[in-house]
Amino acid sequence: MHVVLPDGNRLDLPDGATGHDAAAAIGPGLAKAALAVRVGDEIRDLARPLADGEEIA
């Protein structure tokens, strides 16, 4: 699966990946500092699984 980052880049993740997994894939500092993930206009808990193709910030 993949998600789309704010700069338009694609981030490939394993199926069932969460917002925390996405943050960790970007970098350990972000994984430690992140409190939530924005998916479209919705703020979500980092433990919630992401869906293929979602745009995150």
N, C-alpha and C positions, 0 to 999 in steps of 0.2 A: 504494500500500500504506500501511498505518498500523501503528503500535505503540501500546501503552497504557503510560502513565507511572505511577509509583507513586501519584500523586494521582488517578488515574482519567482524566486528560485524554488525548486522542488526539493523536498526533503523526503528521502525514502526511509520507511520505517517498517518493522515487522507487523503483520496483522495483529490487531488488538492493542496496538500501541496507545499509550495515554499522553495527555499533555505533558506530564513529567518526563516521559520517554523522549518526547520531541525536544524539550528543553535540554535534557542530558545529551542528546545527539548534537545539539548546537554547541554546548560547552558546559563544563562543570560549574562555572560561576553562575550561569543562568539557571541551571538546575537547582542550585542552592538558594538563589534569590527569588525565583518565581513564586508567586502566590496563587495565580490562576492563569488560565489561557483564554484568549478571546477567539471565538469561532464565529466569523461573520459579525453580527451585532450582539451576540450572546457571550456573557462571561461564564466560564465553566470551571469546575473543580479540576485540578490537575490529575486526579485519579480516574476521571471519566475517559473511556476509550474514544479515540478519534475515528472518524470515518474516512475512507479513501477519497482523496480529492478536496477535502475541506481546506478553506483558507484560514490560517491561524495567525495570531499576533500575540 
